[in-house]
Amino acid sequence: MSSYIPFNKAGVQQPPFFNLPDFTWANEQLASLSLEEKIAQLLHVAAYSNRDQQHLDYLLQLTKDEKIGGVIYFQGDPQKQSEMTNKLQDAADIPLFVSIDGEWGLAMRLNDTIAFPYQIALGAMDDTHEELIYEMGREIGKHCRTIGIHMNFAPTIDINNNPKNPVIGFRSFGESKYKVAANAYAYMKGMQDEGVLACGKHFPGHGDTDSDSHFTLPLISHSLEHLQENEFYPFQELQKKGTAAMMIAHLNVPALEKQEGLPSTLSHSIVTGQLKQSLGFNGLIFTDALDMKGISAHFKPGEIETKALLAGNDVLLFTVDVKKAKAGILEAVENGLITEKEIDERCLKLLKAKQWLGLDNIKAIDKSKIDAQLHNEEAIVLNQQLSDKSITFYKNESIDLPLSSEKNVAVLSISGDPDAEIKLVKAFDTNLAHHFSGKEKEDKSDELTLFQKQMGAKGSVSNIRLNHLSNESDLNSAKEQLSATDIKVIALHLTGMKTSSGFGITPQIEEMVNLYSEDANSFFVVFGNIYALNKLEKLKSAKNVLLCYQDSAEMQKSASKVLLGEIKAQGKLPVTL
């Protein structure tokens, strides 16, 4: 595999699957297919390894009888998913194209896997650390190949220039188009160097929205000139650098599409006119999930897939009704709206990608190696390095670091509402819950946090624990303990990453922030979305605030190392607060 090439030194490249010297297998497969079977190759359905036999039977039927081209996994664990993939591949005439939406690694969807930092944390790292993002891409690529995944729908290359964005936010590298493009390239190249296809998303740019396309159709009101200068930039740069695929968002963009309210996914002027012709992208083009309300609330199954194909998309992701989709597209061919030659071209492109991925000589997944390969020491060490390099001071004005062993230190860890994200989904549509969480989470908000344990390992500290259930008596007790100490370290473990979830902020958290934000002997540590400072306004006036971007074990270790003087906080804010 090739090594990392700095972003500004990379030349114009083709998607990697175009570089094979011989496409005999792909051409032979295309020649063997009927028109209906060619269409089926472009239909990819959702798969869940945590569901029952009935779900597996359904997928097997789609694979054997309907001859679908691929699956996108959402929930489960690596062992069960690998077992399911082996069964599906055994049933397929042409091996399935297997994908996952794993922006911070397999852990975005699967239990018992490594969760790398969110992209906003990576965006906080100094430019000299792009190679660490490349190495993360390689590790994620290795993890994907270990369990038979061929494409990861990452990186997110939206520029998050709207603090109220309810769906991108922490998933973006930040508000600088240059930073987004450079970091995305490093991530993309790492994965593709390990034989896993990357997919930049969400064209034409989902960063400046104040609504969520999972639940509605967001409006982008910018001019064409603004979009070309800003939102398009990372897509253009990754197009030059050889990314395999792009994903189309469900957006309403009047500057790019004259038909009122037509989602970008179904817009010929956006998919073909802008992405293919203006930007010159010739790799695979995927729709965003077709069950999302941004599109499914306005069009029916069968109609959606047909219109998406006519717009210029190659792969129709999360096809809800395969029979209706095939029937609609066949009717479009009969009516002369699309030719069989055009379908051949898209099908052949996908088959070339399958050949590059080695599906012409597919082997069963070796389940005996999964645990060791998904939890290898290199990935664990790299994960901690990424956290160490991203952690950021918002302010450090009145407390010298490292914390003095001669001072009495109390560490208060206070957790937010553990159900913040679940409540958000239920408020809109529980049928879309699979898009937000594939993992079961255990509420441990009454136990000492890892941060507290790490802080106590180097000296005597008083530990105080509060959560969303703490009552007035608990709060008063905590205040008494804090008042008896020299230094108050107040760790906010925010449980919601989305703006619309309120970040999981509770009245208990607000009370503690309001009470101690003007105390020069208080040191706030924020484990969560940094946009939470826009909701906790008084936190901005505190004299000592350390931003840790998320409530992960790695970030808790990094924070303790900063306060104890083992490392320095090197990160810089990737967005404006």
N, C-alpha and C positions, 0 to 999 in steps of 0.2 A: 504494500500500500504506500502511496506517496505521502510526503510530509506536508506540513502546513506552509502555504505560500501567503505572505502578507496581502491583505485586500488590495492595496493600491498597486501591487505588482502583478496581479493576475490578469492574463489576457482574455480575449473573447473566446468562449468555449461553447461547444454543443452539449446538450444533455448527454450523460454518459452512455446511454443505451444506443445512441446513434454511432458509437465508435467501434462497434464490433466489426471484424473484417468480413464476416459471412453471416447472412441472415437466412440461410437455407431452412432452418427449423421453423422460423416465424412464417416464411412464405408458404411452406408445406402445410402448416396448420391452417392458415387462411384459406388455402385452396380446398381444404377438406370440409370447410364449413358451409352450411346453407346460409341464406340471408338471415333467417330467424336466429340461427346460432351465432352469427356475427354480431347481431344486435345484443344477444344475451351476454356476450363477452364484455359489453360496455355497462352492464348492470351489476352493481355491487351492493350487497345487502348487509344488514347489521347482524352481528353474532355475539352471543353471551355465553361464556363457559360456566357461569354460575346458575344456569337455568336447567330445566329438567329434560328427560328423554324426548318429550314431545317437541321441544325446541330443536334438539339435534335431528330428529326425524324430519322436521320441516326443512332444515338446512340441507340435509341429505337429498330430500326430494327436489329442492331447487337445483342442487348440484347435478344429480343424475338425470332428471327429466327436463328441467328448464335450461340446464347447462349454463348457469350464471358464470360470470368471469371472475368474481372475487367476493371477499367478505371484509368488513371492517369490524374489529373487535371493540367491545365497550367495557365489559365487566367480567370479573372472575379472578383466577390466579394462574401463574405460569404453567403449572403441571396440568391442570384441567384444560387449559387452553391448548396446550401442545397435544394432548390426547385427542381433543376435538379436531384440531387441524389435521392430524394424521388420518383420522377417519374421513374427513372431507376430501383430502387430497387423494386418498385411495379410491374415492367414488368419482373423481373428476376425470373426464376424457382428456381435457387440457388442464394442467394444474392451475389451481386458483391463485389469484393475486391477493395476498393477505396484507392488510393494513391496520394501523392503530393511530389514535389521536393521542400522542404521548409527548406533549411539549416539554415537560420536565422529566422525561423518561417514562418507562413502563408504569411507574407508580401513579401516573395520572389516571390510570385505568385499572391496574392490577394490584392485588394484595401481594405482600411478601416480595417487594421489589424496591430498588433504590430510587428515592426521590431527589433529583438534583435541584438546584435553586431555580426559582421562577425567573423568567427572562428579565424582569425589572431589576432584580438583584444583580444579574450578570451585566446589565447595562450600567451599573454603578462602578464596575471595575475600571481601573486605568486601562488605556488603550494598549499598554505594553503587555496586558494579560490576555489578549485575544487568543493566544495559543492554548490557554487553558480551556477556552470555550471550544476550540477545535478538538482538544482531547476529550472533552465531555461529549461532543458529537460522535467521536469514535467509540466511546464506551456505550453510548445509547445504541449506536449501530450494532455493536457486538451483541448487546442484550437482545435486540430485535432479531438478529439472525439466529441466536441460540434457540428461540422459540418459534422460528418459522415465519417471522414478519418481514415483508419485503419493502414496505413503505411506511414512514412515520410522517404524519401530517404536521410537520414542523420544519423550519421555525415560523413563528408569527412575525411577519414583517410589517405590521401596521405601526404607524407612528402614533403614539398615544399623546395627542395634543389637546385632549379634552379631559380635565380632571373628573368630570361627572360620568365618564364612559362606564356603563354598567357591565360590560362584557369583555372588554380588552384589558385596559388598566395594567394590572400586574403581569399580564401575559406579553406585554410589549417590552422591548429593550429601552424604551424611553421616548423623549420628545424630539431628539435630534435625528434627522433623516440620515445623516452620515454615520452616526453611532449604530442606528438600527441596521443599516446596510452592511457595515463592517462586521458586526457581531453575528448577524444572520449568515453571512458568508462563511465565517469560521465554523459555525454550527453545522451548516449545510455540507461543507466540504468534509468535515469529520465523519459524518454519517455516510456520505457517498464513497469516501475512501475505504469504508468497511463494507461496501456492497449493499447498502440500504439506500433507497431513493428518498430524497427530501422533497418537501412540498411547501413553497412559500404561500402565505395566506394573510389576509383575505382580500383579493383584488375586487374592486379598485381602491381599497383602503377603508378599514373599519374603525380607525382610531378616533376620528372626530365625530362620534355619535353619542347621543344621550339616551338611546334606547337599545334594547337587546334583540337581535334578529332571531333568537330562539323563540321569542314571544310575540314579536311584531315586526313590521317592516320599517327599519330606521331610515331617516332622511339625511342625505348629504347635500347641503345647499351650496357648496363651493362652486366657483367657476371652473371651466375647463383649464384655464391658465393656472389657477391655483393648484388644481389636482396634478397637472403635469409637473409643476415645479416642486411639489411637496409629496403628496401621497404616492405618486407613481415612482418616485426616485428609488426606493429599495427594490421594487419589482424590476425596474429597468436594470439595476446593477446586478441582481441575482440572475436575470436573464443573460447578461453578458458572461457571468461566471459559471454557467453550466448547470444550474439547478434543473432537476428532472421534471418538476411539475409545479403548477400553480393551482390554487383553489379560488373559486369565485364566491364572493359573499352574496347574501341576500340583502340588497340595499336598494333604496330609491334614490337615483342620482339624476336629477333633471338635466344637468349640464351635459350628460353623456347619453341620455335616452329620452327621446321626445314623447314617447307614449306614457301618459300620466300613470304613475303607480306601478309600472312594470318592474319587477325585481331584476337586479343586475344579472342574476343567474340565467334569466330568460331573454336577456337583451343581446341581439346580434351586434348592435353597434358597440356594446361594451366588450363582450367576449371576443368576437371576431374583429371588429373595427379597432378597438383600442389595444387589447392584449396581443392579439395575433399580428395585426397589420401595423399599427403604430409603434408598439414596443418590439415587435419582431419575435415574439415568443413562439417556438415551435415544439416545445415539450408537451407532456401530458397535461390536460386541463381537467380538473375535477370540480364538480359542483360541491358546495357545502351540503351538509346533510339535508335531504329532501323532505324530512319530516318536520323541520323547523317551521314555526308559525309565520316567519317572514315570507315564506312562499306557500306552504301548505294551506294557510288560511284563505288563500285567494284562488288556488287552482286545485284540480282533482288529480289523484293518481292516474297515470297514463297520459294525461294532458301535460302534467309537469315535466315528465321525462322527455316527451316528444318536443315540447317547446325548448327545453334545455339543450337537447341535441341539435335542434335547428339553430340555436344561438351560437353554437360552435364548441360546446363542451365535448370532451372525449368520454369521460367516465361519469356515470350518473350514480352518485354516492348515496347510500341509504335508500335504495329503491324500495318503496313500501309494498307495491303490488306488481310483481314481475310479469304476470300474464297481461295485465292492463297496459303496462309499459311497452311490452313487445307489440301488442295489438295496435297501440297508438302510433308507434314508430313505423310499423309495416304499412299502416294506412297512409302515413305521410309519404312513404316511398311510392305507393300506388298513385297518389295524387300529384306526384312530381315535385313535392316540397323539398325533398332531399333525394339524392341519387344513391344507388347501391355502391357506386364508385367512392362517394364521400364516406360511406360507412366502412368500406374496405380500408380506406386510408386511416381512419381512426382505430379500427380493429387491428390493423397491421402495426401501428405505432405501439399499441398496448402489448401485442405479441412480441415485438422487438424488445420491449422492456422486460417481459417475462423471460426471454432468452438471455438477456444480459444478467438477469438475476439467477440464472442457472436452472430455470424450471424445465429446460429441455433434458435435464438429467437430475430430476428431483430425488431427494433422499428423505426418508422418514426422520423426524426429530428424535434425537437421542435424549430421552427424559432423564437418564441417569446423570447427565452432566449439567443439568439446568441450575440446580442450587449453587454449585461451586462457581459457575460462570456468571451468574447474575449478582453474586455477592463477592466478587474478587477483590483482593486487597487494593489493587491499583484504583479501582472505581471508588472505594471507600475513602482512600487518601485524597483523591482528586476532589471528591465532594466537599471535604472539609477545607481544602485549599480555596475552592470557589467561594465558600462562605467567608473565610478569613479575609479574602481580598475585596469583598463587596461591602462589608459592614462599614457604616458611615456615621460620622458625627454630624448632627444637625447643629448642636452647640456643645461646647465644653468650656465654660467661663469661670466657674467658681470652685470646682473640686479638682484638685491635682490627681493625676494618675501616675503610677498605680496607687490604688487605695492604700492608705497607711495602715500597717498592722497595729499601730498604736491607737487607732481610732476604733470606737465601737460602731459596728456596721450592722444594720438590719436590712434584710432582703425581703421585700414584699412581692410575691408573685400573685397577680390577680387575673383570673381568666374571664373571658367574655362568654356570651351565650353559645353553648355548643351546638345548638340547633339553628343558628342564624341562617346558614345556607339552605337547610331543609325547608325552613319556613318561607324563604324566598321562592323556591321552586313551587311549593304548594300554593302560594299566593297567585301563581300564574297558571301552571299546568303540570300536574304530577306525572302525566304521560311523557314528559320530557326530562324526567329526573336522570335518565341514563347519560345525558350529556354532561352532567355536573359532577357525578361521583360514581366511581365503580368500586369503592372500597368501604368496608365497614369501619367505623371509627369508635373507639372506646373512650368514654368520658372519664378522664383521670384528673379532673379539676380540683379534687380534694387532696391530692397527694403533693409532696414536695416536687418541684420541677427539677429537671436536669440542671438548669441554670443555677438554682439554689444549691444543689449538691456540688456543682463545680466551684461555686463561690466559697462554699464551706470547706472545700478540700485543702485550701491554702491558709486557713486561719479560722478563728472563731467568729461566726456571724449568727445573728438571731434571724430565724426564718418565720415568716408570717404568710399564711395562705388564705386567699379569699377567692370566691367564685360568684357566679350569677345567683346562687341561692343564699349567699351571705346576708344576714339580717342586720338590723341597726346595732344590736349587741355585739355582733362579730366586728362590725366596722369600728365601733368605739373601742373595743379591745385592741384592734390593730393600731388605732391612733395612739393609744396609751403606750404601746410597745415602741412605736416609731419615735415618740416624743422623748423617750429615754435613751436615744442613741445619737451619736455624733453625725453619722452619714446614713441617709435613707435612700436605699436603692429600690426603686419602684418599677417592677417589670410588668408591662402590660401584654398579656398573651391574648391577642385578638383572634377571634375564631372565625371571622368572616372576611374573605378577600375581596368581595364585590362591594362596590359603592352602594348598590341597591339593597344589600343585606345589612347596611349600617355598620359593617365591619365587625358585627358581634358586640359592639360597645353596649355596656349595660349601665344602669344608674349608679352602680357601685364603682365602676371605673370612672365615670364622670365626676363623682364626688371626690375621689382620691386625687384626680388631676386638678380639679378646682381648688382643693385644699392645699396642695403642696407645690403647685406650679410656680409660686413666687418665693418658695423657700430655697435659699442659696445652698443649703446642705442636702438638697434632694437631687437624685440622679435618676432620670427616667430612661428606661430601656424599652423600646417598642418592638415587640415581636409580631409583625403583621404588616398589612398594606400601609405604606407610608402616606397614602392619601387620607388615612384616618386623621392626620393632623389637621385637615381642613374641617373635620367635624369636631375634633377636640381642640378648639381654637386656643384655649389657654395653655395648651402644651407648647405652642409656638413661642410663648413668652418665657418658658422655663429656661433656666441658665445652663442646664446640662441634659442633653437628650442624645441618645445613641439609637440609630435606626438600623434594624436588623431584617426588614423586608418580609419575613415570614416566621412562623412559630415552628421551626424544625429543630431537631436535636443538634444539627451542625451549627445553626445560628446561635443556639443557646451556648454551645461550647465557645464559639467565636466571641460572643459578648463577654463571657467570663474572662477570656484571655485578654481582652482589651482592658477591662477594669482591673485586672491583676497585673497588668504590665507585660504580659508575655508577647503580645503583638500590638501593632498600632492600627487604628482604624484608617484605612487607605481609600475607602470608597468616596465617590462624589455623587451628589443627587442627580439622577438621570431625568428628573422631571422638576417642574417648578411647583412649589407648594405655596 
